[in-house]
Amino acid sequence: MVLDKIKIGLQYAMPKHALSRLVGKFAAAEAGWFTTQAIKYFIKAYDINMDEAKLKRPQDFATFNDFFTRELEDGVRTIDDNASTLCYPVDGKISQQGDISQGQLIQAKGFKYSLQTLLGGDETTAAPFQDGKFSCIYLAPTDYHRIHMPMDATLREMIYVPGDLFSVNPLTANNVPNLFARNERVVTVFDTAAGPMAMVLVGATIVASIETVWAGTITPPAGKDVFRWHYPASGPGSIHLKKGDEMGRFKLGSTVVSTFGPGMIEFNETAGPGTVTRLGKHYADVVASQPEIDAEES
């Protein structure tokens, strides 16, 4: 369609970083009445279910970011506590999921992208996930925007990868090659009892920043360099997270791409592209437990 081509062309032409940082400044501002009115508009425009939120009134939020990353009411989401299953890490919708084949992930019909590029360009980081599985979940503006752990895990590496800030909605995913491997992103790599897991938090147009619970705001740093942080498997400085624990959040939405080692998990057979996800529900099954990686402390 001509309109779709125009929208995609505008994505390439617009100053995405400048626009995103400008929106980010507003979203972080305590602008009183103006902030409250913006929140009211957003709730109405996207039919946000505030009954699920711990704070329910627009005036309860000092900033738009506080509203967008709002906490849920206790008990609204139940975490599947079966040790042999993974739970969905977010509310959203599955874009694609399946096998990582020849180092490639499926983005959309006719588009694939590189596992190694997605994970920051280092062959050593990507190697444990070759021939494994991946899942890509898109968070719409209406969704809850905190990200939780699908299983118990120990953090081993975090990587900030600079890049573009294309929108990550279905239209863009179907038309912009290498979308998730070209956008700004934060890669988190974990050890689990079943094998390696990575969760990639992908930035997008007007995503003001990405945060993790252990490091706070990761984006936007200055410059165009890839940054890497390594964490020990045990002892001081180690970070262990339980299934269902919050691990990060998006300020103004995006996508989570998860990757798993070969032979590690099988996805819920009733779910696939287009499936609506809810935090805590059955995501996948552990195929066979493996010893945790006994890597040298970094």
N, C-alpha and C positions, 0 to 999 in steps of 0.2 A: 504493500500500500504506500501511496505517496506520503501520507501523513507520518507513517512509521519511519520512512527514509529521512524525512525532515527532522524528526525527533532524534534519530541516531546521528545525523549530521551536526545537530546542535550540541550533542554530547561531545563530539570531537572538537568543536569550535569554542565552546565556552571556557572561561578561565576557572576550571573546577576547583583547584586548590584555593585560589583567592576567595571564591564564593563560599567554599566550605568553611574556611577560617573566619570569614565575616559572620556567617550564620552561627558558628561556634561561639563567637564573642557575645552575640545576643543571647544564645541559649544559656550561657554561664552567668549572665547579668541578673542582678536582683533589681528588676525594673518595676516592681510594685504593681500598680494597676495595669500597666501595659503587659507585663508578664501574665497576669491573671486572665486578661482578655485573650491573649494568644492561646493559653491553655484551654479556655472555654471554646474557642473556635476549633481547635484541634480535636477536642472531645466530640464535638458535634459533627465535624467534617468526616471523621473516621469512625464514628459510632463506637467510641471506646467504652468498654464495660467497666465503669469505675466501682461497681459493687465488688469486684475482685481485688481492688487495691486497698492497702492498709490505710492510706490517707485518701479520702474520697472527694474532697472539695477542691476546686481550682485554687482557691486562696490559701490552701494548706501548703503550697509549694513555693519556696522562695525564688527558684529559678525554673526555666523551662527544662533544663537538664534533670533537675530533681523530679519533675513530673514524668519525663520520658523514661527515666530509669526507676520509676516508682516500684516500691516493694509490694508484693502481693500479701493479701490477708492470710493469716495463719490457716492452714488446712485447705486452701483453694486448690493447691496441687499436691498430690500424694506421690511420693517417690516409691517406685517398685523396689522392694527390699530383698528380692531374690538374688542371692550371690552369684548365680549362674547366668544372669541377664544384665544387659545394659539398658539404661533409661534414656529417653530423649533429653538432650541438654538444653533445649529451648522450645518455646512456642514458635511455630512457623509453618513452613510447607516444604516438603522435599522437592528440590529441583531435579537432582539426579542422584543415583547411587548404584553401586555395583562393583565390578572387579577393576583393579588397577592392572592394565594389560600393557606390556612392553613400555612401562614407565609413563603411561598416558592415562588421564582421567577424562571422562565424558563431560563436556560442558552443556551441549545441546546437540540437536540433530545437525551433523555435518561439522561440528567443532569438538576438538579435543585439546587438552593442554598438558604441559609437562609436570609430573610429580616433583622432579628435582627443582624446577623453577618455582613452583608453588611454595616449596619448603625453604626457599631462600638461596638456592643455587649450589648448595654443597652436596656432593655425591655421598659423603659419609652420613649426613643427616637423612637423606632419602633412601639409602640402601635397605634399611630394615623394613620398609614399606613396599618394596618392589613385589609385585604379584599378590599384594594384599587386597584390601577392600577400601572403598571410600564412600562418603555420604555428604551431600551438599544440601543444607537447609537454609532457605531464604526467610528472613524476618521482615514482614510488612510493617508499615508505620503503626498499625493498630495493635501489634503484638507486644507482649511483655519482653523487655530488652535486657534482662540479665541472663547470663550464660552459666550453666551449672555442669557438674561433672557427670558423665554417663556411667562411670564406674570408679572404684577406688584406684588411686594412682599417685605416683611420686614424680614431681616435676624434675626434669633433667636439663632442659634447655629452653630458652626463650629467644626469639629472633624478630627484630623489627626489620621489615623490608619496605623501603620507599617505593612509590609507584604512582600510577594514575589514580583518579578518583571518579571513574565512570559509575553511573548508576548500576545497581546489580539486579534490577527488576527483570521479569521474564523477557520483555522486549529486547533489552540490552543483551541479556545472556544468549539470545537467539541470533544476535547480529554483530557482536563485537568479539573478534577472536581473542583467545587467551585471557578472557576477562578476569578470572580469579587469580591468575598468575601474573597479571600486569598491574592490578590495583594495589595500593598501599595495604599492608597487612601485618598482623602480629601472629607469629607461629609459636605454638607451645607444644613441646615434645615431652611425653611422659613414659615412665615404666609402669606396667601393671603386672599382676600375677599371671595374666594370660598372654602378655606380649607387649610390644610397643604401640603407643597411640599418640597421634598428633591432632591438635585442634587448632585450626587456622581461622583467625578472626579477620575477615576481609572488610576493609574500608570501602566507602562509596561517596558519591556526591552528597554534600552537606553533612557527612558524618563528622561531627566536631572532634571526636577523639575516641580512642579505644582504651579501656582500663583493664587491669588484672587486679585481683584481690591482694596479691603479694607485692606488687610494684607500683600500684596506682596508675596514673595516666602514662601511657606509652607513646601515643601519638598526639599531636604532631611535633616531633623533634626538629631541630634545624638541620639542614643539609640533606644530602642524597645517599649517605652511606648506609650499608647494612650493619646493624648492631646485633651482637650476640652476648647472651648471658648464660653461664653454666651453673648448675646447682648440684650439690652432693646428694648421693643416694641416702645417706644417713648422717646423723650427728648434727652439730650446729650448722644452721643455714639450710638444712634440708626442708623441703616443703611437701607435706603429705596431705592430700585432699580425699575426702570420702565421697562416695556416690551421692549425688544430690547436692553437694556443697556448691555454693556460688564460686565461680572461678574468674568471672569478668563481666563486663557490660559494654554495650554500644551506646554512645550518646548520638542519637539520631539514626540508628538502624543499619542493618546490612545482612551479611551471610556468614555462616559457619561451615567450613569444610573439615570433616574429620577423616583421618586415614588410620588404618589398622594393619598390623602385620599379617603375613600370609598364614592361613589355617587357624586364625585366631577367633574370628566371630562369623556368625551367619545372621544377616538381617531378618527382622520380622517378615515372614513370607506374605503377610497380608498388606504390607506397605510398599510404596514405590513412588516414582515421580508423580507429583500432584497430591500426595497424601498430606493432610493437615497433621502437624505434630503438636503434642502437648507435653510440656515438661513433666518428667517422672514416669510417663507411660512406657510400655515395652518397646524397645528400640531394636535390640538384637540379642542373640544368645551366644554365650561363650562356648566355643567348640571343645577346647581342651586347655586346661591350665598348664602353664609353663613356669619354670623358675624365673623369678625376677632377674633382670640383667644385672650382673655384678660388675658394673663398670667402675673404673677408678673415679674417685671423687675429683671433681673439677675445682 
